[in-house]
Amino acid sequence: MKRFKILKNEDLLVIESGKETRYRPYKVGDIPKEFGCITFKYKGKAKLGIDNWFKYKGLTYVQNTN
């Protein structure tokens, strides 16, 4: 069972089977440029994009990589 917890800094913490995953909220105008693609080539180098997200209460949550 998944449990959700919104932290004081507005990050969302998802707890599933003892594993914690932190998601950062974004408004529509603040979404990162890598959003919405799996991989892409930029100047001959392959880069990873953000292909996994969800919406909750008007914000778009992306998994925090830090």
C-alpha positions as CSV (number, residue, x, y, z in Angstrom):
1,M,0.0,0.0,0.0
2,K,1.3,3.5,-0.9
3,R,1.2,6.3,1.6
4,F,1.6,10.0,0.6
5,K,3.0,12.7,2.8
6,I,3.4,16.4,1.9
7,L,6.5,17.9,3.5
8,K,7.0,21.5,4.7
9,N,9.0,22.4,1.6
10,E,6.0,21.2,-0.5
11,D,7.8,18.0,-1.7
12,L,5.7,14.9,-1.7
13,L,7.0,11.7,0.0
14,V,5.7,8.4,-1.3
15,I,6.2,5.4,1.0
16,E,5.7,1.9,-0.4
17,S,6.9,-1.3,1.2
18,G,9.4,0.7,3.5
19,K,11.0,2.5,0.5
20,E,10.7,6.3,0.4
21,T,10.7,8.2,-2.9
22,R,10.6,12.0,-2.9
23,Y,8.9,14.1,-5.6
24,R,9.3,17.8,-6.3
25,P,6.3,19.9,-7.4
26,Y,6.3,22.1,-10.5
27,K,3.8,24.6,-11.8
28,V,3.1,24.6,-15.6
29,G,5.5,27.4,-16.4
30,D,8.4,26.0,-14.3
31,I,8.6,22.5,-15.7
32,P,12.2,21.5,-16.7
33,K,13.2,21.4,-20.3
34,E,13.9,17.7,-20.2
35,F,10.2,17.0,-19.3
36,G,8.2,14.7,-21.5
37,C,10.9,12.7,-23.4
38,I,12.7,9.5,-22.7
39,T,16.1,10.1,-24.4
40,F,17.3,12.6,-26.9
41,K,20.5,13.5,-28.7
42,Y,22.1,16.9,-28.1
43,K,25.3,17.7,-29.9
44,G,26.0,14.0,-30.5
45,K,25.5,12.9,-26.8
46,A,22.6,10.9,-25.6
47,K,20.8,12.6,-22.6
48,L,18.0,11.2,-20.4
49,G,14.7,13.1,-20.2
50,I,11.9,13.0,-17.6
51,D,9.3,10.5,-18.8
52,N,7.6,9.7,-15.4
53,W,5.4,12.1,-13.5
54,F,2.0,12.6,-12.0
55,K,-0.4,15.4,-11.3
56,Y,-1.9,16.1,-7.9
57,K,-3.8,19.2,-6.7
58,G,-2.9,21.3,-9.7
59,L,0.9,20.6,-9.6
60,T,3.0,18.3,-11.6
61,Y,5.3,16.1,-9.5
62,V,8.6,14.8,-10.8
63,Q,10.9,12.3,-8.9
64,N,13.7,14.2,-7.2
65,T,17.1,13.0,-8.4
66,N,19.1,14.6,-5.5
